[in-house]
Amino acid sequence: MDERMSSGARSRRPAPLPARVALTARVALAVAAFVVALLLTAACEAPGRTVTDDRGRVPAPPGPSPYGVVFLGPGDCSSRGPVIREVFCRSEKAAATVLSRHLGTPSSGPPCPEATDFVLHVSETGTGARSRLTTGYACMRNLEPPHPGDPGQGGGPLTVVGDCVTASGAGEVTETACADAGGRAPRYRVESAVRRRAQCPDDTDLFVSLRGENPVGCARRSAGW
């Protein structure tokens, strides 16, 4: 009986493809997978966005504000009035400039420069805060006279050489203007500043506590007062 006509005969398997044809098929599948991957990547990136590399690189910080990155930082200017605002130094509203800016309180932080007319206590809070320097003080100087912080003017947050003071029985002194002829309390003028009391001149009548590298003021009473 003819084998091809038998009902129990097995169907023959197709002959295997040549090696070159099989390799071409694999390359086509790989290219198709790569194209699908590119399409998926493009679909995940929405227009207008960038991909951030999180392998240790830090995004660039935003640019500085018109007045600097620190509220009332050194060189900035403030307005006058009960509500102090930072303004351009060339603005007609500018009243004082910042000589220095520190954290903490004036009693515990670095001393202000001797030219300081007044001290502002600064507390920057809220989501609009522009810096980490949020609680501290700014040493200010008026853009125009008067300058109460200048020696002998009787004001300012610091007592410096050239200032005049009156003494009380409790061992405290109060700064007063050297040109002020009023009052009955004896007045003393700080003539020099030294590190220790022993370095004051022999004719020193009063020792005054100062701040800075030379914390002892040597004051002398004038016969004209």
C-alpha positions in Angstrom: 0.0 0.0 0.0 1.2 3.5 -0.8 2.4 5.2 2.4 0.9 8.6 1.4 -2.6 7.0 1.1 -2.6 5.2 4.4 -4.9 6.7 7.1 -2.4 5.9 9.8 0.5 7.6 8.1 2.1 10.6 9.9 2.3 14.0 8.4 5.7 15.1 7.6 7.3 18.2 9.4 8.3 21.2 7.3 12.0 21.4 6.7 13.9 23.8 9.0 14.6 27.3 7.8 18.2 28.1 6.8 20.4 29.7 9.6 20.5 33.0 7.7 16.7 33.3 7.6 16.4 32.6 11.4 19.0 35.2 12.3 17.1 37.8 10.2 13.9 37.1 12.1 15.6 37.6 15.5 17.1 40.9 14.5 13.7 42.1 13.4 12.2 41.1 16.8 14.9 43.0 18.6 14.4 46.2 16.5 10.7 46.0 17.2 11.2 45.8 20.9 13.6 48.8 20.9 11.0 50.9 19.0 8.3 50.0 21.5 10.6 51.0 24.4 11.3 54.4 22.7 7.6 55.0 22.3 6.9 54.2 25.9 9.6 56.5 27.1 8.3 59.4 24.9 4.8 58.8 26.2 5.9 59.0 29.9 7.6 62.4 29.4 5.0 65.1 29.2 5.8 68.2 27.1 7.4 71.0 29.0 8.9 68.9 31.7 12.5 67.7 32.2 13.8 64.6 33.7 15.8 65.1 36.9 18.9 63.0 37.4 18.7 62.0 41.1 22.2 60.4 41.3 23.6 63.0 43.7 23.1 66.2 41.5 21.2 69.0 43.2 19.0 71.3 41.0 20.2 74.8 40.7 18.7 77.2 43.3 16.3 79.9 42.1 17.8 83.3 41.3 18.2 86.0 43.9 15.3 88.4 44.6 15.7 92.1 43.7 16.9 92.9 47.2 19.1 89.8 47.8 18.5 86.3 49.1 18.4 87.5 52.8 15.7 89.8 54.1 17.5 93.0 55.2 20.9 91.6 54.5 24.1 93.7 54.6 23.8 96.6 52.2 20.1 96.4 51.9 17.8 99.4 52.8 14.7 99.7 54.9 11.8 102.0 55.0 10.7 104.2 57.9 7.5 103.9 60.0 6.0 101.4 62.4 6.1 98.7 59.7 9.6 98.2 58.4 9.9 97.0 54.8 12.9 96.3 52.6 13.1 98.8 49.7 15.5 99.8 47.0 18.3 102.0 48.4 17.6 104.6 45.7 13.9 104.7 46.5 12.5 107.8 48.2 11.2 105.5 50.9 14.6 104.3 51.9 15.5 105.5 55.4 18.4 103.3 56.7 20.9 100.8 55.5 22.0 97.5 57.0 25.6 97.5 58.3 25.5 93.9 59.5 23.1 91.1 60.1 23.3 88.3 62.7 21.4 85.4 64.2 20.2 85.4 67.8 19.8 88.5 70.0 22.0 91.6 70.3 23.0 90.6 73.9 24.2 87.1 72.8 25.3 87.6 69.2 28.2 89.5 67.7 28.3 93.2 68.5 27.1 95.8 65.9 29.5 98.2 64.3 30.2 101.4 66.2 28.4 103.4 63.5 25.1 101.7 64.2 22.2 104.1 64.9 19.6 101.5 65.9 19.0 97.8 65.9 16.1 96.0 64.2 14.8 92.7 65.5 14.0 90.6 62.5 11.7 87.6 62.4 11.0 86.3 58.9 8.3 83.6 58.9 5.8 82.0 56.6 6.0 80.3 53.2 7.3 83.5 51.6 10.5 83.5 53.7 13.4 83.9 51.4 16.2 82.6 53.5 17.1 80.5 56.5 18.3 83.5 58.4 14.8 84.0 59.8 15.4 85.2 63.4 18.0 87.7 64.4 18.9 91.4 64.3 20.0 93.9 61.8 22.5 96.7 62.7 21.1 99.8 61.0 22.4 103.3 60.1 20.3 106.2 58.9 21.0 107.3 55.4 20.8 110.9 56.5 21.5 112.7 59.8 20.9 112.6 62.6 23.1 109.7 63.6 22.5 109.0 67.2 25.1 106.2 67.1 28.0 108.6 66.5 30.2 109.4 69.4 28.8 112.0 71.8 25.3 112.1 70.3 23.7 110.4 73.2 22.0 107.6 71.4 22.5 104.4 69.6 22.7 100.8 70.9 26.4 100.9 71.8 28.5 103.0 74.1 31.7 103.8 72.3 34.8 106.0 72.9 33.7 109.6 72.8 30.2 109.0 74.3 29.1 110.6 77.5 27.3 108.8 80.3 25.7 109.6 83.7 26.2 107.2 86.5 23.6 106.0 89.1 24.1 104.6 92.6 23.2 101.1 91.4 26.4 100.9 89.3 24.6 101.5 86.0 25.3 104.2 83.4 23.0 106.0 81.0 24.3 107.4 77.7 23.5 111.1 77.2 24.5 113.7 74.6 27.8 115.4 75.5 26.3 118.7 74.3 23.3 118.4 76.6 23.7 120.9 79.5 20.6 119.8 81.3 20.4 117.4 84.3 22.1 117.4 87.7 23.8 114.0 87.6 27.6 114.0 87.1 28.6 113.3 83.6 31.6 111.3 82.3 33.2 111.0 78.9 34.6 107.7 77.7 38.2 108.6 76.7 39.6 105.2 75.8 38.8 101.5 75.6 41.1 98.7 76.9 41.0 95.0 77.6 41.5 95.3 81.4 40.8 97.9 84.1 44.5 98.0 85.0 45.2 99.4 81.6 43.1 102.5 82.1 44.9 105.8 82.9 45.5 106.7 86.5 43.0 109.7 86.2 40.1 107.4 85.2 37.0 108.3 87.3 34.6 105.6 86.0 34.8 102.2 84.3 32.2 101.6 81.7 31.3 98.2 80.3 31.6 98.1 76.5 31.4 95.3 73.9 34.0 94.1 71.5 37.7 93.3 71.8 38.2 96.1 74.3 35.4 95.7 76.8 36.5 98.3 79.4 35.8 102.0 78.8 37.9 104.5 80.7 35.8 107.5 81.5 36.8 110.8 83.1 34.7 113.5 84.6 35.1 117.0 83.0 35.3 120.0 85.3 33.1 122.0 82.9 30.0 119.9 83.7 
